[in-house]
Amino acid sequence: MLFILFYNLFIMNKQIEITGKKIFYRLYGDGKPVMLVHGFGETGEVWKNQVAFLKDSFQLIVPDLPGSGQSEMIDDMSMEGMAEILKEILDAERKPTQTLPKGKPPQTPPKEGLPNTQSQLIETSNIKSDYKISESSQVSPLGGDLEGAVLVGHSMGGYITLAFAKKYSHYLTAFGLFHSSAYADSEEKKGFRKKSIEFILKNGAFEFLKSTTPNLFSPFSQEQKPEMVDDFIRSLDNFSASTLVSYYEAMMKRHDNTTLLKTTSLPVLFILGEHDNAVPLQDGLKQSHLPEKSYIHILHQSGHMGMLEEENKSNDLLKKFISET
């Protein structure tokens, strides 16, 4: 009985009601709060490898976004609307003694037109190797008793993370984009999403995910780890067409957030896939130079699903980033 009670203190499935809708999330471990935000056509289970590795070092908060997994759709399914859900979850998990600073802290004025040259460290310029740009200055500690969280978002979860950081930067000590982008959709990308919506409405959510998901993995993963790809596809059978359509419509309408990357004082993690068709490597590299403090890593055997394709490397990169920031 004591073991069960102790176990439940560190691993817990939770559900809260926000604006009349039920939102499900998982809570693991204790310590520095880290929220892992899944992407389109996924649930929080996509982070299972990272949870197993990180739960003994940090407090992990892993939600099912509205419409995914066990969470209900909300009225505002925009990136900003879903960012509000993340805020409500963080508020719910704040320790009783923690208090938020009133209002936003002063922001560092943008350095328009100035390159990020201070204390830069380039490990290698070869695209076949990882590299990191670091800034010697430290993020100012948050006021009061609030311990700032780290948000890491995969794909669409990264878009939501950016929307959160834009409005609630004072909640954070750092954030990460895992196969994600601050750029708004191009007209070409919007055209692809519109065609995808037509397919979803005609054929259903699972048929769409089953036909498109293999392309999210690298050729190496498809050839060497077919069971992993098949297992992931089989886990996608509980999505509704309305949910996927809402996600696509929200992504097409989302704002460009490159200005946020240019002006934030927070450290930003970029994890890129060399074979990523959804967020091409060159696009990821272009945005990764925008923040003052960037941690940039390339997964050379991954497409868009590095947390599954190269789980050990992803685990190590996340732990190092969270620990350092």
C-alpha positions in Angstrom: 0.0 0.0 0.0 2.8 2.4 0.8 4.5 1.7 -2.5 1.3 2.4 -4.4 0.8 5.7 -2.6 4.4 6.7 -3.3 4.1 5.7 -6.9 0.9 7.8 -7.3 2.7 10.8 -6.0 5.0 10.8 -9.0 2.8 9.4 -11.8 -0.8 10.6 -12.2 -3.4 10.9 -14.9 -5.4 14.1 -14.3 -8.4 15.8 -15.8 -9.6 19.4 -15.4 -12.6 21.3 -16.8 -11.9 24.5 -18.7 -14.7 26.5 -20.1 -17.0 23.5 -19.7 -14.6 21.1 -21.6 -12.7 18.2 -20.2 -8.9 18.4 -20.7 -6.7 15.4 -19.9 -3.0 15.5 -19.0 -0.4 13.3 -17.4 1.8 14.3 -14.5 5.1 12.6 -13.7 7.9 13.1 -11.2 8.8 16.2 -9.2 11.2 19.2 -9.6 11.5 21.7 -12.3 8.2 21.8 -14.4 8.5 20.8 -18.0 5.6 20.7 -20.3 5.8 18.5 -23.5 3.3 19.5 -26.1 2.4 17.0 -28.9 1.6 17.9 -32.5 -1.0 17.3 -35.2 -2.4 13.8 -35.3 -0.8 12.8 -32.0 -1.5 12.5 -28.3 0.7 13.0 -25.3 1.7 9.4 -25.7 4.1 10.4 -28.5 6.5 11.5 -25.7 6.5 8.1 -23.9 10.2 7.5 -24.5 11.1 11.0 -23.2 8.8 10.6 -20.2 10.5 7.3 -19.2 13.9 9.0 -19.4 13.1 12.4 -17.8 10.5 11.7 -15.2 13.1 11.0 -12.4 14.8 14.4 -13.0 11.9 16.8 -13.6 8.2 17.3 -13.1 6.7 16.4 -16.5 3.3 17.8 -17.6 2.1 16.1 -20.7 -1.3 17.2 -22.0 -3.6 15.8 -24.7 -4.4 18.9 -26.7 -8.1 19.8 -27.2 -9.6 17.2 -29.5 -6.8 14.7 -29.1 -6.7 11.6 -26.9 -9.0 12.1 -23.9 -9.4 15.8 -24.2 -12.5 17.5 -25.7 -12.5 20.1 -28.4 -12.8 23.7 -27.1 -14.6 26.6 -28.8 -11.4 28.4 -29.7 -9.2 25.9 -31.5 -6.7 28.5 -32.6 -3.0 28.3 -31.6 -3.8 31.1 -29.0 -6.9 29.3 -27.8 -4.9 26.1 -27.1 -2.1 28.1 -25.5 -4.6 29.3 -23.0 -5.3 25.7 -22.1 -1.6 25.1 -21.4 -1.7 28.2 -19.1 -4.7 26.8 -17.2 -2.9 23.5 -16.7 0.2 25.2 -15.4 -1.9 27.3 -13.1 -3.6 24.2 -11.8 -0.3 22.5 -11.0 1.4 25.5 -9.3 2.3 24.6 -5.8 0.1 26.4 -3.2 3.0 28.7 -2.1 3.7 29.8 -5.7 2.5 33.1 -6.9 2.7 34.7 -10.3 4.5 38.1 -10.7 1.9 40.7 -11.6 1.9 41.6 -15.2 4.8 40.9 -17.6 8.4 41.6 -16.7 10.2 44.3 -18.7 11.1 43.0 -22.1 14.5 43.5 -23.7 14.2 46.0 -26.6 14.5 44.4 -30.0 17.9 44.7 -31.6 16.6 45.3 -35.1 19.2 44.7 -37.8 21.9 43.5 -35.4 23.4 40.0 -35.9 23.7 37.6 -33.0 27.4 37.9 -32.5 27.9 38.0 -28.7 29.8 35.1 -27.3 28.8 32.8 -30.2 30.2 29.3 -30.1 30.0 27.3 -33.3 30.9 23.6 -32.7 31.0 22.9 -36.4 29.7 24.5 -39.6 29.3 21.2 -41.3 25.7 20.4 -41.8 26.3 16.8 -41.0 27.1 17.7 -37.4 25.2 19.4 -34.5 26.1 22.8 -33.5 25.1 25.3 -30.8 25.1 29.0 -30.4 25.2 30.2 -26.9 24.9 33.6 -25.2 26.9 34.4 -22.1 24.1 36.4 -20.4 21.7 34.6 -18.1 17.9 34.8 -18.0 16.7 36.9 -15.1 15.1 34.8 -12.4 11.3 35.1 -12.0 9.9 37.1 -9.1 8.0 35.6 -6.2 8.0 31.9 -5.5 7.2 30.8 -9.0 9.6 28.4 -10.6 9.5 29.0 -14.3 8.6 26.1 -16.6 10.1 24.9 -19.8 7.8 24.3 -22.7 8.8 22.0 -25.6 6.4 21.6 -28.6 6.5 19.2 -31.4 5.3 20.4 -34.8 1.9 22.0 -34.2 2.7 21.8 -30.5 5.6 24.2 -31.3 3.2 26.7 -32.9 1.2 26.6 -29.7 4.3 26.9 -27.6 5.2 30.1 -29.6 1.7 31.5 -29.0 2.2 30.8 -25.3 5.6 32.4 -25.1 4.4 35.4 -26.9 1.8 36.1 -24.2 3.1 34.4 -21.1 6.9 34.6 -21.4 7.0 35.3 -17.6 5.9 31.7 -17.0 8.9 30.3 -18.7 12.7 29.9 -18.3 13.1 28.5 -21.8 11.2 26.9 -24.6 11.8 24.5 -27.4 10.7 23.9 -31.0 11.0 20.1 -31.8 10.6 19.8 -35.6 8.6 23.0 -35.6 8.7 26.5 -37.1 8.0 30.1 -36.3 7.1 30.9 -39.9 3.5 31.3 -41.0 2.2 29.0 -43.7 3.2 29.8 -47.2 0.5 29.9 -49.9 1.8 26.5 -51.1 1.5 25.1 -47.7 -2.0 26.4 -47.3 -2.9 24.8 -50.6 -1.7 21.5 -49.3 -3.7 21.8 -46.1 -6.8 22.7 -48.1 -6.4 19.5 -50.2 -5.8 17.5 -47.0 -9.1 18.9 -45.5 -11.0 17.7 -48.6 -9.5 14.3 -48.3 -10.3 14.1 -44.6 -13.9 15.1 -45.1 -14.3 12.5 -47.9 -12.4 9.6 -46.5 -12.2 10.1 -42.7 -9.5 11.0 -40.2 -7.8 7.6 -39.9 -7.5 7.0 -43.7 -5.8 10.4 -44.0 -3.4 9.7 -41.1 -2.7 6.2 -42.4 -1.8 7.5 -45.8 0.3 10.5 -44.8 2.1 9.4 -41.6 4.8 7.2 -43.2 6.1 10.3 -44.9 6.9 11.8 -41.6 9.6 9.3 -41.0 13.0 9.2 -42.6 13.9 6.6 -45.2 16.2 5.0 -42.7 13.4 4.6 -40.1 11.0 3.2 -42.7 13.5 0.6 -43.8 15.1 -0.2 -40.5 12.3 0.3 -38.0 9.0 -0.6 -39.9 7.5 -2.0 -36.7 7.9 1.4 -35.0 6.2 3.2 -37.9 3.4 0.6 -38.0 2.8 0.8 -34.2 2.6 4.6 -34.4 0.1 4.5 -37.2 -2.1 2.0 -35.3 -2.2 4.5 -32.4 -4.0 7.1 -34.5 -7.4 5.5 -34.8 -9.3 7.7 -32.4 -9.2 11.1 -34.1 -12.3 12.7 -35.5 -12.4 14.4 -38.9 -13.7 17.6 -37.2 -10.6 17.7 -34.9 -8.1 17.4 -37.8 -9.9 20.0 -39.9 -9.9 22.4 -36.9 -6.2 21.9 -36.5 -5.5 22.5 -40.2 -7.7 25.6 -40.3 -5.9 27.0 -37.2 -2.5 26.3 -38.7 -3.4 28.1 -41.9 -4.5 31.2 -39.9 -1.6 31.3 -37.5 0.7 34.3 -37.3 4.4 34.5 -38.2 6.3 34.5 -34.9 9.8 35.2 -36.1 9.7 38.6 -34.3 9.2 36.7 -31.1 12.4 34.7 -31.8 14.3 37.9 -32.5 13.2 39.6 -29.3 12.9 36.9 -26.7 15.5 36.8 -23.9 14.7 33.2 -23.2 16.9 30.4 -24.4 15.3 28.5 -27.4 15.9 24.9 -28.3 15.7 23.8 -32.0 15.7 20.1 -32.8 15.8 19.5 -36.5 15.5 16.4 -38.6 17.8 16.1 -41.6 15.1 14.2 -43.5 12.1 16.3 -42.3 9.6 16.9 -45.1 7.2 18.9 -42.9 9.8 21.4 -41.6 12.7 21.2 -44.0 16.2 21.4 -42.5 17.2 24.6 -44.3 14.1 26.4 -43.0 14.8 25.2 -39.5 18.4 26.4 -39.7 17.3 29.9 -40.9 15.1 30.5 -38.0 17.4 29.0 -35.5 19.8 32.0 -35.7 17.1 34.5 -34.8 17.1 34.3 -30.9 19.9 35.7 -28.8 20.4 32.3 -27.1 19.9 29.2 -29.4 20.6 25.6 -28.8 20.6 23.9 -32.2 20.7 20.2 -32.9 20.3 18.1 -36.0 19.0 14.5 -35.9 20.7 12.9 -38.9 18.6 9.7 -39.1 15.2 11.4 -38.5 12.4 12.9 -40.4 9.7 14.7 -38.5 9.4 12.2 -35.6 12.8 12.4 -33.9 11.4 11.6 -30.4 10.6 8.1 -31.8 13.3 7.7 -34.5 16.3 8.7 -32.4 14.9 8.5 -28.9 18.2 8.2 -27.0 19.7 11.3 -28.7 16.4 13.2 -28.2 16.3 12.3 -24.6 19.9 13.4 -24.0 19.4 16.7 -25.8 16.2 17.5 -23.9 17.7 16.7 -20.5 20.8 18.8 -21.2 18.8 21.8 -22.4 16.4 21.7 -19.5 19.2 21.3 -17.0 21.2 24.2 -18.4 18.3 26.6 -18.6 
